Amino acid sequence: MTPPVIQPQDDITIIIPLDSGGTVVTWPSITATDNSGTATLAGSTHTSGQFFPTGTTPVTHTFTDPSGNTASYTFNVNVVEGKQYNHIIIVVCIFRKAMNNIYNNTYLSLNFVVILFSSYSF
């Protein structure tokens, strides 16, 4: 007899906001087939819809058939906290009002700078 054949699940990567600590992760049902016609999920280290902390967590599913053959498959759930980007946006607005005095050619100018700070993460 041959062991069950498990339909593979790709690794899952979720990006979450900074300092979230983790998130709930879901995936489609893991299935297996067997030449006996029956493959039963014997156990799983984690379940879909469970909270996963930041980092990489291996998830293993084990299936068995009526003859006692087993097969296991492992995929990784990667929970990554997004990078924070800080931007300084400098808007320079220069207003110049020139007053030309016919007699001495004097100018009056007024300059100002607006600085905006923006911070976001993804």
Backbone as XML, in Angstrom:
<?xml version="1.0"?>
<chain id="A" units="angstrom">
  <residue number="1" name="MET">
    <atom name="N" x="0.841" y="-1.193" z="0.000"/>
    <atom name="CA" x="0.000" y="0.000" z="0.000"/>
    <atom name="C" x="0.879" y="1.247" z="0.000"/>
  </residue>
  <residue number="2" name="THR">
    <atom name="N" x="0.329" y="2.283" z="-0.572"/>
    <atom name="CA" x="1.054" y="3.557" z="-0.644"/>
    <atom name="C" x="0.434" y="4.561" z="0.317"/>
  </residue>
  <residue number="3" name="PRO">
    <atom name="N" x="1.243" y="5.496" z="0.782"/>
    <atom name="CA" x="0.700" y="6.522" z="1.699"/>
    <atom name="C" x="-0.179" y="7.513" z="0.938"/>
  </residue>
  <residue number="4" name="PRO">
    <atom name="N" x="-0.988" y="8.272" z="1.665"/>
    <atom name="CA" x="-1.821" y="9.302" z="1.038"/>
    <atom name="C" x="-0.962" y="10.343" z="0.306"/>
  </residue>
  <residue number="5" name="VAL">
    <atom name="N" x="-1.549" y="10.940" z="-0.721"/>
    <atom name="CA" x="-0.892" y="12.017" z="-1.458"/>
    <atom name="C" x="-1.585" y="13.318" z="-1.078"/>
  </residue>
  <residue number="6" name="ILE">
    <atom name="N" x="-0.815" y="14.226" z="-0.522"/>
    <atom name="CA" x="-1.377" y="15.476" z="-0.006"/>
    <atom name="C" x="-1.286" y="16.562" z="-1.072"/>
  </residue>
  <residue number="7" name="GLN">
    <atom name="N" x="-2.388" y="17.283" z="-1.242"/>
    <atom name="CA" x="-2.406" y="18.440" z="-2.152"/>
    <atom name="C" x="-1.567" y="19.530" z="-1.501"/>
  </residue>
  <residue number="8" name="PRO">
    <atom name="N" x="-0.465" y="19.967" z="-2.128"/>
    <atom name="CA" x="0.427" y="20.933" z="-1.473"/>
    <atom name="C" x="-0.200" y="22.311" z="-1.304"/>
  </residue>
  <residue number="9" name="GLN">
    <atom name="N" x="0.216" y="22.954" z="-0.254"/>
    <atom name="CA" x="-0.174" y="24.334" z="0.045"/>
    <atom name="C" x="1.090" y="25.181" z="-0.037"/>
  </residue>
  <residue number="10" name="ASP">
    <atom name="N" x="1.064" y="26.251" z="-0.830"/>
    <atom name="CA" x="2.210" y="27.162" z="-0.909"/>
    <atom name="C" x="2.407" y="27.864" z="0.429"/>
  </residue>
  <residue number="11" name="ASP">
    <atom name="N" x="3.640" y="28.292" z="0.668"/>
    <atom name="CA" x="3.899" y="29.123" z="1.841"/>
    <atom name="C" x="3.033" y="30.371" z="1.762"/>
  </residue>
  <residue number="12" name="ILE">
    <atom name="N" x="2.662" y="30.869" z="2.914"/>
    <atom name="CA" x="1.809" y="32.051" z="3.002"/>
    <atom name="C" x="2.610" y="33.171" z="3.649"/>
  </residue>
  <residue number="13" name="THR">
    <atom name="N" x="2.598" y="34.346" z="3.021"/>
    <atom name="CA" x="3.258" y="35.514" z="3.602"/>
    <atom name="C" x="2.230" y="36.630" z="3.730"/>
  </residue>
  <residue number="14" name="ILE">
    <atom name="N" x="2.110" y="37.150" z="4.947"/>
    <atom name="CA" x="1.175" y="38.233" z="5.257"/>
    <atom name="C" x="1.989" y="39.406" z="5.791"/>
  </residue>
  <residue number="15" name="ILE">
    <atom name="N" x="1.748" y="40.594" z="5.250"/>
    <atom name="CA" x="2.407" y="41.803" z="5.752"/>
    <atom name="C" x="1.398" y="42.569" z="6.598"/>
  </residue>
  <residue number="16" name="ILE">
    <atom name="N" x="1.809" y="42.885" z="7.814"/>
    <atom name="CA" x="0.929" y="43.564" z="8.766"/>
    <atom name="C" x="1.563" y="44.885" z="9.196"/>
  </residue>
  <residue number="17" name="PRO">
    <atom name="N" x="0.770" y="45.789" z="9.789"/>
    <atom name="CA" x="1.338" y="47.052" z="10.272"/>
    <atom name="C" x="2.375" y="46.817" z="11.370"/>
  </residue>
  <residue number="18" name="LEU">
    <atom name="N" x="3.280" y="47.774" z="11.513"/>
    <atom name="CA" x="4.309" y="47.698" z="12.551"/>
    <atom name="C" x="3.686" y="47.546" z="13.934"/>
  </residue>
  <residue number="19" name="ASP">
    <atom name="N" x="4.372" y="46.813" z="14.773"/>
    <atom name="CA" x="4.000" y="46.625" z="16.178"/>
    <atom name="C" x="2.645" y="45.945" z="16.362"/>
  </residue>
  <residue number="20" name="SER">
    <atom name="N" x="2.183" y="45.191" z="15.367"/>
    <atom name="CA" x="0.909" y="44.475" z="15.494"/>
    <atom name="C" x="1.078" y="43.188" z="16.302"/>
  </residue>
  <residue number="21" name="GLY">
    <atom name="N" x="2.241" y="42.587" z="16.206"/>
    <atom name="CA" x="2.510" y="41.369" z="16.974"/>
    <atom name="C" x="2.040" y="40.095" z="16.297"/>
  </residue>
  <residue number="22" name="GLY">
    <atom name="N" x="1.159" y="40.200" z="15.325"/>
    <atom name="CA" x="0.669" y="39.015" z="14.627"/>
    <atom name="C" x="-0.702" y="39.272" z="14.034"/>
  </residue>
  <residue number="23" name="THR">
    <atom name="N" x="-1.270" y="38.224" z="13.432"/>
    <atom name="CA" x="-2.580" y="38.346" z="12.802"/>
    <atom name="C" x="-3.206" y="36.971" z="12.615"/>
  </residue>
  <residue number="24" name="VAL">
    <atom name="N" x="-4.491" y="36.955" z="12.349"/>
    <atom name="CA" x="-5.197" y="35.720" z="12.024"/>
    <atom name="C" x="-4.922" y="35.396" z="10.556"/>
  </residue>
  <residue number="25" name="VAL">
    <atom name="N" x="-4.579" y="34.141" z="10.276"/>
    <atom name="CA" x="-4.254" y="33.713" z="8.913"/>
    <atom name="C" x="-5.168" y="32.555" z="8.528"/>
  </residue>
  <residue number="26" name="THR">
    <atom name="N" x="-5.697" y="32.630" z="7.311"/>
    <atom name="CA" x="-6.552" y="31.550" z="6.813"/>
    <atom name="C" x="-5.982" y="30.988" z="5.516"/>
  </residue>
  <residue number="27" name="TRP">
    <atom name="N" x="-6.344" y="29.762" z="5.225"/>
    <atom name="CA" x="-5.967" y="29.106" z="3.977"/>
    <atom name="C" x="-7.044" y="28.094" z="3.625"/>
  </residue>
  <residue number="28" name="PRO">
    <atom name="N" x="-7.085" y="27.665" z="2.349"/>
    <atom name="CA" x="-8.090" y="26.670" z="1.948"/>
    <atom name="C" x="-7.847" y="25.342" z="2.658"/>
  </residue>
  <residue number="29" name="SER">
    <atom name="N" x="-8.871" y="24.516" z="2.710"/>
    <atom name="CA" x="-8.738" y="23.198" z="3.345"/>
    <atom name="C" x="-7.647" y="22.389" z="2.658"/>
  </residue>
  <residue number="30" name="ILE">
    <atom name="N" x="-6.832" y="21.737" z="3.470"/>
    <atom name="CA" x="-5.790" y="20.856" z="2.948"/>
    <atom name="C" x="-6.429" y="19.482" z="2.736"/>
  </residue>
  <residue number="31" name="THR">
    <atom name="N" x="-6.214" y="18.910" z="1.573"/>
    <atom name="CA" x="-6.829" y="17.614" z="1.259"/>
    <atom name="C" x="-5.760" y="16.610" z="0.839"/>
  </residue>
  <residue number="32" name="ALA">
    <atom name="N" x="-6.155" y="15.343" z="0.863"/>
    <atom name="CA" x="-5.262" y="14.266" z="0.428"/>
    <atom name="C" x="-6.094" y="13.182" z="-0.242"/>
  </residue>
  <residue number="33" name="THR">
    <atom name="N" x="-5.454" y="12.458" z="-1.121"/>
    <atom name="CA" x="-6.097" y="11.313" z="-1.785"/>
    <atom name="C" x="-5.296" y="10.063" z="-1.468"/>
  </residue>
  <residue number="34" name="ASP">
    <atom name="N" x="-5.939" y="8.921" z="-1.656"/>
    <atom name="CA" x="-5.267" y="7.652" z="-1.401"/>
    <atom name="C" x="-5.844" y="6.603" z="-2.342"/>
  </residue>
  <residue number="35" name="ASN">
    <atom name="N" x="-5.024" y="5.598" z="-2.692"/>
    <atom name="CA" x="-5.506" y="4.561" z="-3.594"/>
    <atom name="C" x="-6.594" y="3.686" z="-2.966"/>
  </residue>
  <residue number="36" name="SER">
    <atom name="N" x="-6.741" y="3.776" z="-1.657"/>
    <atom name="CA" x="-7.819" y="3.036" z="-0.991"/>
    <atom name="C" x="-9.154" y="3.777" z="-1.116"/>
  </residue>
  <residue number="37" name="GLY">
    <atom name="N" x="-9.065" y="5.051" z="-1.498"/>
    <atom name="CA" x="-10.265" y="5.864" z="-1.622"/>
    <atom name="C" x="-10.514" y="6.762" z="-0.431"/>
  </residue>
  <residue number="38" name="THR">
    <atom name="N" x="-9.784" y="6.528" z="0.668"/>
    <atom name="CA" x="-10.000" y="7.329" z="1.870"/>
    <atom name="C" x="-8.672" y="7.790" z="2.450"/>
  </residue>
  <residue number="39" name="ALA">
    <atom name="N" x="-8.555" y="9.087" z="2.687"/>
    <atom name="CA" x="-7.418" y="9.654" z="3.405"/>
    <atom name="C" x="-7.993" y="10.613" z="4.437"/>
  </residue>
  <residue number="40" name="THR">
    <atom name="N" x="-7.641" y="10.395" z="5.668"/>
    <atom name="CA" x="-8.213" y="11.158" z="6.775"/>
    <atom name="C" x="-7.149" y="12.030" z="7.418"/>
  </residue>
  <residue number="41" name="LEU">
    <atom name="N" x="-7.535" y="13.259" z="7.734"/>
    <atom name="CA" x="-6.624" y="14.148" z="8.446"/>
    <atom name="C" x="-6.431" y="13.610" z="9.859"/>
  </residue>
  <residue number="42" name="ALA">
    <atom name="N" x="-5.204" y="13.209" z="10.160"/>
    <atom name="CA" x="-4.902" y="12.642" z="11.472"/>
    <atom name="C" x="-4.504" y="13.713" z="12.478"/>
  </residue>
  <residue number="43" name="GLY">
    <atom name="N" x="-4.001" y="14.833" z="11.971"/>
    <atom name="CA" x="-3.599" y="15.895" z="12.882"/>
    <atom name="C" x="-2.984" y="17.060" z="12.154"/>
  </residue>
  <residue number="44" name="SER">
    <atom name="N" x="-2.957" y="18.188" z="12.831"/>
    <atom name="CA" x="-2.392" y="19.406" z="12.273"/>
    <atom name="C" x="-1.792" y="20.224" z="13.409"/>
  </residue>
  <residue number="45" name="THR">
    <atom name="N" x="-0.637" y="20.794" z="13.156"/>
    <atom name="CA" x="-0.008" y="21.605" z="14.197"/>
    <atom name="C" x="-0.722" y="22.935" z="14.393"/>
  </residue>
  <residue number="46" name="HIS">
    <atom name="N" x="-1.386" y="23.429" z="13.343"/>
    <atom name="CA" x="-2.131" y="24.689" z="13.405"/>
    <atom name="C" x="-3.348" y="24.569" z="12.506"/>
  </residue>
  <residue number="47" name="THR">
    <atom name="N" x="-4.323" y="25.437" z="12.737"/>
    <atom name="CA" x="-5.537" y="25.410" z="11.919"/>
    <atom name="C" x="-5.758" y="26.757" z="11.237"/>
  </residue>
  <residue number="48" name="SER">
    <atom name="N" x="-6.443" y="26.710" z="10.112"/>
    <atom name="CA" x="-6.808" y="27.925" z="9.405"/>
    <atom name="C" x="-7.689" y="28.780" z="10.309"/>
  </residue>
  <residue number="49" name="GLY">
    <atom name="N" x="-7.437" y="30.088" z="10.309"/>
    <atom name="CA" x="-8.214" y="30.992" z="11.155"/>
    <atom name="C" x="-7.589" y="31.213" z="12.518"/>
  </residue>
  <residue number="50" name="GLN">
    <atom name="N" x="-6.421" y="30.664" z="12.731"/>
    <atom name="CA" x="-5.719" y="30.806" z="13.996"/>
    <atom name="C" x="-4.843" y="32.059" z="13.977"/>
  </residue>
  <residue number="51" name="PHE">
    <atom name="N" x="-4.542" y="32.607" z="15.158"/>
    <atom name="CA" x="-3.642" y="33.754" z="15.285"/>
    <atom name="C" x="-2.204" y="33.267" z="15.136"/>
  </residue>
  <residue number="52" name="PHE">
    <atom name="N" x="-1.433" y="33.969" z="14.299"/>
    <atom name="CA" x="-0.023" y="33.665" z="14.118"/>
    <atom name="C" x="0.795" y="34.880" z="14.512"/>
  </residue>
  <residue number="53" name="PRO">
    <atom name="N" x="1.819" y="34.692" z="15.363"/>
    <atom name="CA" x="2.659" y="35.825" z="15.759"/>
    <atom name="C" x="3.592" y="36.234" z="14.616"/>
  </residue>
  <residue number="54" name="THR">
    <atom name="N" x="4.180" y="37.405" z="14.750"/>
    <atom name="CA" x="5.162" y="37.876" z="13.786"/>
    <atom name="C" x="6.305" y="36.859" z="13.700"/>
  </residue>
  <residue number="55" name="GLY">
    <atom name="N" x="6.719" y="36.556" z="12.487"/>
    <atom name="CA" x="7.795" y="35.584" z="12.277"/>
    <atom name="C" x="7.326" y="34.454" z="11.376"/>
  </residue>
  <residue number="56" name="THR">
    <atom name="N" x="8.098" y="33.390" z="11.330"/>
    <atom name="CA" x="7.790" y="32.236" z="10.497"/>
    <atom name="C" x="7.353" y="31.074" z="11.384"/>
  </residue>
  <residue number="57" name="THR">
    <atom name="N" x="6.193" y="30.505" z="11.050"/>
    <atom name="CA" x="5.664" y="29.365" z="11.786"/>
    <atom name="C" x="5.423" y="28.218" z="10.809"/>
  </residue>
  <residue number="58" name="PRO">
    <atom name="N" x="6.077" y="27.064" z="11.017"/>
    <atom name="CA" x="5.781" y="25.916" z="10.161"/>
    <atom name="C" x="4.433" y="25.300" z="10.540"/>
  </residue>
  <residue number="59" name="VAL">
    <atom name="N" x="3.666" y="24.931" z="9.518"/>
    <atom name="CA" x="2.366" y="24.294" z="9.717"/>
    <atom name="C" x="2.436" y="22.911" z="9.066"/>
  </residue>
  <residue number="60" name="THR">
    <atom name="N" x="2.181" y="21.874" z="9.850"/>
    <atom name="CA" x="2.261" y="20.502" z="9.344"/>
    <atom name="C" x="0.905" y="19.823" z="9.465"/>
  </residue>
  <residue number="61" name="HIS">
    <atom name="N" x="0.485" y="19.190" z="8.358"/>
    <atom name="CA" x="-0.733" y="18.382" z="8.332"/>
    <atom name="C" x="-0.321" y="16.931" z="8.097"/>
  </residue>
  <residue number="62" name="THR">
    <atom name="N" x="-0.925" y="16.026" z="8.834"/>
    <atom name="CA" x="-0.639" y="14.596" z="8.677"/>
    <atom name="C" x="-1.927" y="13.865" z="8.328"/>
  </residue>
  <residue number="63" name="PHE">
    <atom name="N" x="-1.873" y="13.065" z="7.276"/>
    <atom name="CA" x="-3.015" y="12.263" z="6.826"/>
    <atom name="C" x="-2.684" y="10.783" z="6.982"/>
  </residue>
  <residue number="64" name="THR">
    <atom name="N" x="-3.725" y="10.000" z="7.153"/>
    <atom name="CA" x="-3.568" y="8.550" z="7.260"/>
    <atom name="C" x="-4.611" y="7.861" z="6.381"/>
  </residue>
  <residue number="65" name="ASP">
    <atom name="N" x="-4.310" y="6.632" z="5.976"/>
    <atom name="CA" x="-5.281" y="5.849" z="5.200"/>
    <atom name="C" x="-5.719" y="4.635" z="6.022"/>
  </residue>
  <residue number="66" name="PRO">
    <atom name="N" x="-6.687" y="3.872" z="5.545"/>
    <atom name="CA" x="-7.192" y="2.730" z="6.328"/>
    <atom name="C" x="-6.130" y="1.670" z="6.634"/>
  </residue>
  <residue number="67" name="SER">
    <atom name="N" x="-5.058" y="1.621" z="5.841"/>
    <atom name="CA" x="-4.000" y="0.640" z="6.079"/>
    <atom name="C" x="-2.984" y="1.119" z="7.112"/>
  </residue>
  <residue number="68" name="GLY">
    <atom name="N" x="-3.156" y="2.341" z="7.597"/>
    <atom name="CA" x="-2.228" y="2.881" z="8.595"/>
    <atom name="C" x="-1.054" y="3.637" z="7.993"/>
  </residue>
  <residue number="69" name="ASN">
    <atom name="N" x="-1.037" y="3.784" z="6.673"/>
    <atom name="CA" x="0.014" y="4.585" z="6.034"/>
    <atom name="C" x="-0.232" y="6.063" z="6.339"/>
  </residue>
  <residue number="70" name="THR">
    <atom name="N" x="0.847" y="6.778" z="6.581"/>
    <atom name="CA" x="0.702" y="8.205" z="6.866"/>
    <atom name="C" x="1.569" y="9.027" z="5.920"/>
  </residue>
  <residue number="71" name="ALA">
    <atom name="N" x="1.170" y="10.258" z="5.755"/>
    <atom name="CA" x="1.946" y="11.232" z="4.990"/>
    <atom name="C" x="1.766" y="12.594" z="5.647"/>
  </residue>
  <residue number="72" name="SER">
    <atom name="N" x="2.835" y="13.360" z="5.633"/>
    <atom name="CA" x="2.796" y="14.700" z="6.224"/>
    <atom name="C" x="3.285" y="15.714" z="5.209"/>
  </residue>
  <residue number="73" name="TYR">
    <atom name="N" x="2.779" y="16.918" z="5.348"/>
    <atom name="CA" x="3.193" y="18.022" z="4.488"/>
    <atom name="C" x="3.315" y="19.265" z="5.349"/>
  </residue>
  <residue number="74" name="THR">
    <atom name="N" x="4.398" y="20.013" z="5.153"/>
    <atom name="CA" x="4.642" y="21.230" z="5.929"/>
    <atom name="C" x="4.776" y="22.425" z="4.998"/>
  </residue>
  <residue number="75" name="PHE">
    <atom name="N" x="4.109" y="23.525" z="5.373"/>
    <atom name="CA" x="4.293" y="24.815" z="4.701"/>
    <atom name="C" x="4.512" y="25.854" z="5.786"/>
  </residue>
  <residue number="76" name="ASN">
    <atom name="N" x="5.021" y="26.993" z="5.389"/>
    <atom name="CA" x="5.320" y="28.055" z="6.355"/>
    <atom name="C" x="4.315" y="29.193" z="6.264"/>
  </residue>
  <residue number="77" name="VAL">
    <atom name="N" x="3.960" y="29.720" z="7.432"/>
    <atom name="CA" x="3.180" y="30.955" z="7.513"/>
    <atom name="C" x="4.155" y="32.032" z="7.970"/>
  </residue>
  <residue number="78" name="ASN">
    <atom name="N" x="4.380" y="33.004" z="7.097"/>
    <atom name="CA" x="5.304" y="34.108" z="7.381"/>
    <atom name="C" x="4.494" y="35.367" z="7.664"/>
  </residue>
  <residue number="79" name="VAL">
    <atom name="N" x="4.589" y="35.861" z="8.878"/>
    <atom name="CA" x="3.918" y="37.101" z="9.248"/>
    <atom name="C" x="5.016" y="38.157" z="9.407"/>
  </residue>
  <residue number="80" name="VAL">
    <atom name="N" x="4.963" y="39.150" z="8.534"/>
    <atom name="CA" x="6.017" y="40.153" z="8.466"/>
    <atom name="C" x="5.435" y="41.517" z="8.803"/>
  </residue>
  <residue number="81" name="GLU">
    <atom name="N" x="6.077" y="42.183" z="9.759"/>
    <atom name="CA" x="5.655" y="43.548" z="10.057"/>
    <atom name="C" x="6.212" y="44.470" z="8.990"/>
  </residue>
  <residue number="82" name="GLY">
    <atom name="N" x="5.341" y="45.345" z="8.471"/>
    <atom name="CA" x="5.727" y="46.258" z="7.392"/>
    <atom name="C" x="6.819" y="47.204" z="7.810"/>
  </residue>
  <residue number="83" name="LYS">
    <atom name="N" x="7.478" y="47.739" z="6.822"/>
    <atom name="CA" x="8.522" y="48.723" z="7.072"/>
    <atom name="C" x="7.886" y="50.089" z="7.223"/>
  </residue>
  <residue number="84" name="GLN">
    <atom name="N" x="8.452" y="50.869" z="8.106"/>
    <atom name="CA" x="7.946" y="52.229" z="8.285"/>
    <atom name="C" x="8.823" y="53.178" z="7.497"/>
  </residue>
  <residue number="85" name="TYR">
    <atom name="N" x="8.167" y="54.042" z="6.793"/>
    <atom name="CA" x="8.883" y="55.043" z="6.003"/>
    <atom name="C" x="8.535" y="56.422" z="6.533"/>
  </residue>
  <residue number="86" name="ASN">
    <atom name="N" x="9.542" y="57.195" z="6.747"/>
    <atom name="CA" x="9.350" y="58.573" z="7.179"/>
    <atom name="C" x="9.792" y="59.488" z="6.048"/>
  </residue>
  <residue number="87" name="HIS">
    <atom name="N" x="8.984" y="60.439" z="5.770"/>
    <atom name="CA" x="9.300" y="61.390" z="4.715"/>
    <atom name="C" x="9.190" y="62.793" z="5.265"/>
  </residue>
  <residue number="88" name="ILE">
    <atom name="N" x="10.112" y="63.570" z="4.894"/>
    <atom name="CA" x="10.009" y="65.000" z="5.170"/>
    <atom name="C" x="9.703" y="65.656" z="3.837"/>
  </residue>
  <residue number="89" name="ILE">
    <atom name="N" x="8.581" y="66.294" z="3.810"/>
    <atom name="CA" x="8.164" y="66.963" z="2.596"/>
    <atom name="C" x="8.411" y="68.449" z="2.800"/>
  </residue>
  <residue number="90" name="ILE">
    <atom name="N" x="9.241" y="68.971" z="1.987"/>
    <atom name="CA" x="9.564" y="70.389" z="2.110"/>
    <atom name="C" x="8.940" y="71.120" z="0.934"/>
  </residue>
  <residue number="91" name="VAL">
    <atom name="N" x="8.109" y="72.026" z="1.286"/>
    <atom name="CA" x="7.483" y="72.864" z="0.276"/>
    <atom name="C" x="8.040" y="74.258" z="0.458"/>
  </residue>
  <residue number="92" name="VAL">
    <atom name="N" x="8.692" y="74.714" z="-0.543"/>
    <atom name="CA" x="9.284" y="76.040" z="-0.461"/>
    <atom name="C" x="8.402" y="76.989" z="-1.247"/>
  </residue>
  <residue number="93" name="CYS">
    <atom name="N" x="7.903" y="77.919" z="-0.534"/>
    <atom name="CA" x="7.059" y="78.930" z="-1.163"/>
    <atom name="C" x="7.767" y="80.266" z="-1.025"/>
  </residue>
  <residue number="94" name="ILE">
    <atom name="N" x="8.014" y="80.808" z="-2.095"/>
    <atom name="CA" x="8.715" y="82.088" z="-2.074"/>
    <atom name="C" x="7.798" y="83.143" z="-2.684"/>
  </residue>
  <residue number="95" name="PHE">
    <atom name="N" x="7.563" y="84.091" z="-1.874"/>
    <atom name="CA" x="6.742" y="85.199" z="-2.351"/>
    <atom name="C" x="7.631" y="86.433" z="-2.375"/>
  </residue>
  <residue number="96" name="ARG">
    <atom name="N" x="7.724" y="86.969" z="-3.477"/>
    <atom name="CA" x="8.541" y="88.171" z="-3.591"/>
    <atom name="C" x="7.697" y="89.301" z="-4.145"/>
  </residue>
  <residue number="97" name="LYS">
    <atom name="N" x="7.705" y="90.282" z="-3.388"/>
    <atom name="CA" x="7.016" y="91.484" z="-3.871"/>
    <atom name="C" x="8.094" y="92.548" z="-4.058"/>
  </residue>
  <residue number="98" name="ALA">
    <atom name="N" x="8.264" y="92.821" z="-5.240"/>
    <atom name="CA" x="9.325" y="93.796" z="-5.526"/>
    <atom name="C" x="8.716" y="95.172" z="-5.696"/>
  </residue>
  <residue number="99" name="MET">
    <atom name="N" x="9.257" y="96.022" z="-4.959"/>
    <atom name="CA" x="8.838" y="97.412" z="-5.099"/>
    <atom name="C" x="10.008" y="98.169" z="-5.701"/>
  </residue>
  <residue number="100" name="ASN">
    <atom name="N" x="9.752" y="98.677" z="-6.777"/>
    <atom name="CA" x="10.814" y="99.392" z="-7.455"/>
    <atom name="C" x="10.607" y="100.887" z="-7.247"/>
  </residue>
  <residue number="101" name="ASN">
    <atom name="N" x="11.495" y="101.398" z="-6.519"/>
    <atom name="CA" x="11.461" y="102.841" z="-6.317"/>
    <atom name="C" x="12.246" y="103.495" z="-7.447"/>
  </residue>
  <residue number="102" name="ILE">
    <atom name="N" x="11.577" y="104.350" z="-8.086"/>
    <atom name="CA" x="12.196" y="104.987" z="-9.248"/>
    <atom name="C" x="13.519" y="105.644" z="-8.888"/>
  </residue>
  <residue number="103" name="TYR">
    <atom name="N" x="13.621" y="106.134" z="-7.648"/>
    <atom name="CA" x="14.805" y="106.905" z="-7.316"/>
    <atom name="C" x="15.984" y="106.054" z="-6.868"/>
  </residue>
  <residue number="104" name="ASN">
    <atom name="N" x="15.734" y="104.958" z="-6.099"/>
    <atom name="CA" x="16.894" y="104.228" z="-5.589"/>
    <atom name="C" x="16.869" y="102.720" z="-5.876"/>
  </residue>
  <residue number="105" name="ASN">
    <atom name="N" x="15.904" y="102.243" z="-6.672"/>
    <atom name="CA" x="15.825" y="100.834" z="-7.058"/>
    <atom name="C" x="15.909" y="99.872" z="-5.862"/>
  </residue>
  <residue number="106" name="THR">
    <atom name="N" x="15.135" y="100.098" z="-4.829"/>
    <atom name="CA" x="15.125" y="99.189" z="-3.677"/>
    <atom name="C" x="14.058" y="98.112" z="-3.890"/>
  </residue>
  <residue number="107" name="TYR">
    <atom name="N" x="14.294" y="96.926" z="-3.325"/>
    <atom name="CA" x="13.367" y="95.795" z="-3.440"/>
    <atom name="C" x="13.022" y="95.269" z="-2.047"/>
  </residue>
  <residue number="108" name="LEU">
    <atom name="N" x="11.789" y="94.898" z="-1.863"/>
    <atom name="CA" x="11.346" y="94.259" z="-0.633"/>
    <atom name="C" x="10.974" y="92.832" z="-1.006"/>
  </residue>
  <residue number="109" name="SER">
    <atom name="N" x="11.554" y="91.848" z="-0.338"/>
    <atom name="CA" x="11.188" y="90.461" z="-0.633"/>
    <atom name="C" x="10.871" y="89.724" z="0.664"/>
  </residue>
  <residue number="110" name="LEU">
    <atom name="N" x="9.936" y="88.808" z="0.586"/>
    <atom name="CA" x="9.504" y="88.015" z="1.734"/>
    <atom name="C" x="9.596" y="86.552" z="1.318"/>
  </residue>
  <residue number="111" name="ASN">
    <atom name="N" x="10.331" y="85.753" z="2.071"/>
    <atom name="CA" x="10.502" y="84.323" z="1.785"/>
    <atom name="C" x="9.996" y="83.514" z="2.977"/>
  </residue>
  <residue number="112" name="PHE">
    <atom name="N" x="9.349" y="82.373" z="2.715"/>
    <atom name="CA" x="8.972" y="81.481" z="3.804"/>
    <atom name="C" x="9.023" y="80.033" z="3.330"/>
  </residue>
  <residue number="113" name="VAL">
    <atom name="N" x="9.216" y="79.130" z="4.299"/>
    <atom name="CA" x="9.329" y="77.701" z="4.012"/>
    <atom name="C" x="8.346" y="76.952" z="4.894"/>
  </residue>
  <residue number="114" name="VAL">
    <atom name="N" x="7.628" y="76.003" z="4.307"/>
    <atom name="CA" x="6.707" y="75.152" z="5.057"/>
    <atom name="C" x="7.279" y="73.739" z="5.033"/>
  </residue>
  <residue number="115" name="ILE">
    <atom name="N" x="7.432" y="73.112" z="6.195"/>
    <atom name="CA" x="7.962" y="71.751" z="6.279"/>
    <atom name="C" x="6.870" y="70.855" z="6.855"/>
  </residue>
  <residue number="116" name="LEU">
    <atom name="N" x="6.536" y="69.823" z="6.124"/>
    <atom name="CA" x="5.533" y="68.848" z="6.562"/>
    <atom name="C" x="6.228" y="67.522" z="6.815"/>
  </residue>
  <residue number="117" name="PHE">
    <atom name="N" x="5.850" y="66.822" z="7.890"/>
    <atom name="CA" x="6.442" y="65.531" z="8.196"/>
    <atom name="C" x="5.370" y="64.470" z="8.056"/>
  </residue>
  <residue number="118" name="SER">
    <atom name="N" x="5.671" y="63.455" z="7.309"/>
    <atom name="CA" x="4.718" y="62.382" z="7.069"/>
    <atom name="C" x="5.347" y="61.053" z="7.433"/>
  </residue>
  <residue number="119" name="SER">
    <atom name="N" x="4.599" y="60.215" z="8.113"/>
    <atom name="CA" x="5.087" y="58.898" z="8.488"/>
    <atom name="C" x="4.011" y="57.862" z="8.183"/>
  </residue>
  <residue number="120" name="TYR">
    <atom name="N" x="4.386" y="56.773" z="7.511"/>
    <atom name="CA" x="3.425" y="55.716" z="7.236"/>
    <atom name="C" x="4.145" y="54.379" z="7.208"/>
  </residue>
  <residue number="121" name="SER">
    <atom name="N" x="3.376" y="53.331" z="7.313"/>
    <atom name="CA" x="3.956" y="51.987" z="7.238"/>
    <atom name="C" x="3.062" y="51.117" z="6.389"/>
  </residue>
  <residue number="122" name="PHE">
    <atom name="N" x="3.655" y="50.066" z="5.835"/>
    <atom name="CA" x="2.852" y="49.086" z="5.106"/>
    <atom name="C" x="3.435" y="47.724" z="5.334"/>
  </residue>
</chain>
